[in-house]
């Protein structure tokens, strides 16, 4: 984090039509944890993941006919850093309190003599706990300043989590892509790589094309030349589709049916998409490690190489655990 520019601002103007767009953008901003400091001006703490989140939203706004700019900022008068940090904490605390109260109510239905046999059934409690854990994970992802309410929510969930297991989501099968047709290519993506692009580059180089070359560009609408493929960028050959991140789509397109890779895909998804899908408990720790890699170097290839070492070890660990 740059000490003199600790904040990222998204300054935007959404077109009046279609009517749903303003609501959609507002929900996206809420999901990534951005808070408003002025009408149409939203703030996030400066970090690679926050920049990437704002970039995706800016692209969506511009593609819809609106205007949006992202800038680094340091408040020198009026708003203070401490005041903005407290806004973030207050928002997280309110969300944690809702989770804690819902967890306490759920726990009461499991106690002996619960009056409602439908409400206290194991299946119903399991579903309710899964939703609460997903909600908690989402809140924790955007708890940038360690709100004190987190401990209360964790304790409330811990009281019932041991006996129940949240459901897992299944991925559908995508059309097969022949790996031999994609070798010897230059894979192009946006500069400032973070979780999805780092992990996708590792996946490409280790499991799809061991001789892959990488190119990092500033223009999100970059047009590829011969022998180039775009990933995790606007109109890319391999990028976000529906509710899936680029890593997941690469797994599906190339039919990489490996349980350990699927597990890594769930981690990447939870960090990148922030949509409460898998609730991987290890996602927060992995995100912290990748943030450290991004903070240590601005060179994209260096980031990919360092992330690849971590992912090699993670893949080995998960494979061993699955075989054990």
C-alpha positions in Angstrom: 0.0 0.0 0.0 1.3 3.4 -0.9 1.6 5.5 2.3 0.8 8.8 0.5 -2.1 7.5 -1.6 -3.9 4.9 0.7 -7.2 5.0 -1.2 -8.7 4.1 -4.5 -11.7 6.2 -5.8 -14.2 5.2 -8.4 -15.8 8.3 -9.9 -18.6 7.3 -12.2 -21.8 8.4 -14.0 -24.3 5.6 -14.9 -26.5 6.3 -18.0 -30.2 6.7 -17.2 -31.1 3.7 -19.3 -31.5 0.8 -18.9 -33.3 1.3 -15.6 -31.8 -1.7 -13.9 -28.2 -0.7 -14.5 -27.9 1.7 -11.6 -29.2 -0.9 -9.2 -26.8 -3.5 -10.7 -23.8 -1.3 -10.3 -24.8 -0.4 -6.8 -25.0 -4.0 -5.8 -21.6 -4.8 -7.3 -20.1 -1.9 -5.4 -21.7 -3.2 -2.2 -20.5 -6.7 -2.8 -16.8 -5.6 -3.1 -17.1 -3.5 0.1 -16.9 -0.1 -1.4 -18.4 2.8 0.5 -19.7 6.1 -0.8 -18.0 9.3 0.3 -20.0 11.4 -2.1 -22.7 10.8 -4.7 -21.2 8.6 -7.4 -17.8 8.6 -5.6 -16.9 5.3 -4.0 -13.7 4.4 -2.0 -11.7 1.3 -1.3 -8.4 0.9 0.4 -5.6 0.8 -2.1 -4.5 -2.8 -2.9 -4.2 -4.9 -6.0 -7.5 -6.8 -5.5 -9.4 -3.5 -4.9 -8.0 -2.1 -8.1 -9.0 -5.1 -10.0 -12.5 -5.0 -8.6 -12.9 -1.4 -9.6 -11.5 -2.1 -13.1 -14.2 -4.7 -13.8 -16.9 -2.4 -12.6 -15.5 0.5 -14.6 -15.4 -1.6 -17.7 -19.1 -2.6 -17.2 -20.1 1.1 -16.7 -18.2 2.3 -19.8 -19.5 -0.6 -22.0 -23.0 0.4 -21.0 -22.5 4.0 -22.2 -21.5 5.5 -18.9 -18.4 7.3 -17.7 -16.0 6.1 -15.0 -12.5 6.9 -13.7 -10.3 5.3 -11.1 -7.8 7.3 -9.2 -5.4 7.0 -6.2 -6.1 9.5 -3.5 -5.0 10.9 -0.2 -7.4 13.1 1.7 -5.6 16.3 2.9 -8.6 18.2 4.3 -12.2 17.5 5.3 -12.5 13.7 5.3 -9.7 12.0 7.3 -8.3 8.5 6.9 -9.4 7.6 10.4 -13.0 8.7 9.7 -13.2 6.6 6.5 -11.7 3.6 8.2 -14.4 3.8 10.8 -17.1 3.9 8.1 -15.7 0.6 6.9 -15.6 -0.9 10.4 -19.1 0.3 11.2 -20.4 -1.3 8.0 -18.7 -4.6 8.8 -19.8 -4.6 12.4 -23.4 -4.2 11.4 -23.1 -7.1 9.0 -21.3 -9.3 11.6 -24.0 -8.5 14.2 -26.7 -9.8 11.8 -24.9 -13.0 11.2 -24.3 -13.5 15.0 -27.9 -13.0 15.8 -29.1 -15.3 13.1 -26.6 -18.0 14.2 -27.8 -17.7 17.8 -31.4 -18.2 16.7 -30.4 -21.2 14.6 -28.5 -22.7 17.5 -31.7 -22.4 19.7 -33.6 -24.6 17.2 -31.1 -27.4 17.7 -31.5 -27.6 21.5 -33.5 -30.3 23.2 -37.2 -29.6 23.1 -37.2 -27.2 20.2 -40.9 -26.6 19.5 -40.8 -26.7 15.7 -39.8 -30.1 14.4 -39.6 -28.8 10.8 -37.4 -25.9 11.8 -35.1 -28.1 13.9 -34.6 -30.8 11.3 -31.0 -31.5 10.4 -31.5 -30.8 6.8 -33.0 -27.4 7.4 -30.4 -26.4 9.9 -27.7 -27.5 7.5 -29.0 -25.3 4.8 -29.4 -22.3 7.2 -25.9 -22.7 8.5 -24.4 -22.9 5.0 -26.1 -19.6 4.1 -24.7 -18.0 7.3 -21.2 -19.2 6.6 -21.3 -17.9 3.1 -22.6 -14.6 4.4 -19.8 -14.4 7.0 -17.1 -15.2 4.4 -18.4 -12.4 2.2 -18.3 -9.9 5.0 -14.8 -11.0 6.0 -13.5 -10.5 2.5 -14.4 -6.8 2.7 -13.5 -6.3 6.4 -10.5 -4.3 5.5 -9.9 -2.8 8.9 -10.5 -5.7 11.3 -13.9 -4.8 12.7 -14.3 -6.0 16.3 -17.7 -7.7 15.5 -16.0 -10.5 13.6 -15.0 -12.4 16.8 -18.6 -12.4 18.0 -19.9 -13.7 14.7 -17.2 -16.4 14.5 -18.0 -17.6 18.0 -21.7 -17.8 17.2 -21.0 -19.9 14.1 -18.5 -22.1 15.8 -21.1 -23.2 18.3 -23.0 -25.1 15.6 -20.4 -25.7 12.8 -18.9 -28.9 14.1 -22.0 -31.0 13.6 -23.0 -29.6 10.2 -21.3 -29.4 6.8 -22.2 -26.8 4.2 -23.3 -28.0 0.7 -20.9 -28.0 -2.2 -21.7 -26.6 -5.6 -21.1 -28.7 -8.7 -19.6 -27.3 -11.9 -21.2 -28.0 -15.3 -19.2 -29.3 -18.2 -18.0 -26.9 -20.9 -17.1 -27.8 -24.6 -13.7 -29.4 -24.9 -10.7 -27.6 -26.3 -7.8 -29.6 -27.7 -4.6 -28.6 -25.9 -2.5 -29.4 -29.0 -4.2 -26.5 -30.8 -3.3 -24.0 -28.2 0.4 -24.7 -27.8 3.2 -22.3 -28.8 1.0 -19.3 -28.3 1.4 -16.0 -26.6 -1.2 -15.5 -23.8 -2.1 -11.9 -23.3 -3.7 -10.4 -20.3 -4.1 -7.1 -18.4 -1.2 -5.5 -16.5 -1.3 -5.6 -12.7 -2.1 -9.3 -12.4 -3.8 -10.6 -9.3 -5.4 -13.8 -8.2 -7.3 -14.9 -11.3 -4.7 -13.9 -13.8 -1.8 -15.2 -11.7 -3.5 -18.6 -11.2 -4.7 -18.8 -14.8 -1.1 -18.2 -16.0 0.1 -21.0 -13.7 -2.6 -23.3 -15.0 -1.8 -22.5 -18.6 2.0 -23.0 -18.2 1.7 -26.2 -16.1 -1.2 -28.1 -17.6 -2.0 -26.6 -21.0 1.1 -25.2 -22.7 4.5 -25.7 -21.0 6.1 -23.4 -23.5 3.5 -20.6 -23.1 4.7 -17.0 -23.4 2.9 -14.2 -21.6 2.3 -10.6 -22.6 0.8 -8.0 -20.3 -1.0 -5.0 -21.8 -2.6 -1.8 -20.4 -5.5 -1.7 -22.9 -8.4 -3.8 -21.7 -9.8 -3.9 -25.3 -6.5 -5.0 -26.8 -6.8 -6.7 -30.2 -4.7 -9.9 -30.5 -2.4 -10.5 -33.4 -1.6 -13.9 -34.9 -0.6 -16.6 -32.4 -1.9 -14.5 -29.4 -4.7 -15.5 -27.1 -6.3 -13.2 -24.5 -7.3 -14.4 -21.0 -9.2 -12.6 -18.2 -9.8 -9.5 -20.2 -12.5 -7.8 -22.3 -13.7 -10.1 -25.2 -10.9 -12.6 -24.4 -10.8 -16.1 -25.8 -10.7 -17.3 -22.2 -12.3 -15.0 -19.6 -15.2 -14.6 -17.2 -18.4 -16.3 -18.3 -21.7 -16.2 -16.4 -20.7 -16.8 -12.7 -17.3 -18.3 -13.4 -13.9 -16.8 -13.2 -11.3 -17.3 -15.9 -9.5 -20.1 -14.0 -12.7 -22.1 -13.8 -13.4 -21.7 -17.5 -9.9 -22.8 -18.4 -10.6 -26.0 -16.4 -13.8 -26.6 -18.2 -12.7 -25.7 -21.7 -9.7 -28.0 -21.5 -11.5 -30.7 -19.5 -8.9 -30.7 -16.7 -10.8 -33.1 -14.5 -8.5 -33.0 -11.5 -10.1 -32.7 -8.0 -7.1 -30.7 -6.7 -7.4 -28.3 -9.6 -11.1 -28.0 -8.9 -10.4 -27.2 -5.3 -7.9 -24.5 -6.3 -10.6 -23.2 -8.7 -13.0 -22.8 -5.9 -10.4 -20.8 -3.9 -9.7 -18.5 -6.9 -13.4 -18.1 -7.5 -14.2 -17.1 -3.9 -11.3 -14.5 -3.9 -12.0 -13.1 -7.4 -15.8 -13.2 -7.8 -16.9 -12.5 -4.2 -20.3 -14.0 -4.8 -20.7 -16.4 -1.9 -20.5 -19.5 -4.0 -18.0 -21.9 -2.4 -17.2 -20.4 1.0 -13.6 -21.8 1.0 -12.2 -21.3 4.5 -8.7 -21.2 3.1 -9.5 -18.4 0.6 -8.7 -15.6 3.0 -5.2 -16.9 3.8 -4.4 -17.5 0.1 -5.6 -14.0 -0.8 -3.3 -12.6 1.8 -0.3 -14.4 0.4 -1.1 -13.3 -3.2 -1.5 -9.7 -1.9 2.0 -10.0 -0.5 3.3 -11.1 -3.8 1.6 -8.2 -5.5 2.9 -5.7 -2.9 6.5 -7.0 -3.3 6.7 -6.5 -7.1 5.1 -4.5 -9.8 6.5 -6.7 -12.5 3.8 -9.0 -13.8 6.0 -11.9 -14.8 7.7 -11.8 -11.4 4.3 -12.0 -9.8 3.3 -15.0 -12.0 6.5 -16.8 -11.2 6.2 -16.3 -7.5 2.5 -17.2 -7.5 3.4 -20.4 -9.5 5.7 -21.6 -6.7 2.9 -21.2 -4.2 0.4 -22.9 -6.4 2.7 -25.8 -7.1 2.9 -26.4 -3.4 -0.8 -25.9 -2.8 -1.6 -28.3 -5.6 0.7 -31.0 -4.1 -0.8 -30.5 -0.7 -4.4 -30.8 -1.9 -3.5 -33.8 -4.0 -1.9 -35.5 -1.0 -4.9 -34.7 1.2 -7.4 -36.1 -1.4 -5.4 -39.3 -1.7 -5.0 -39.7 2.1 
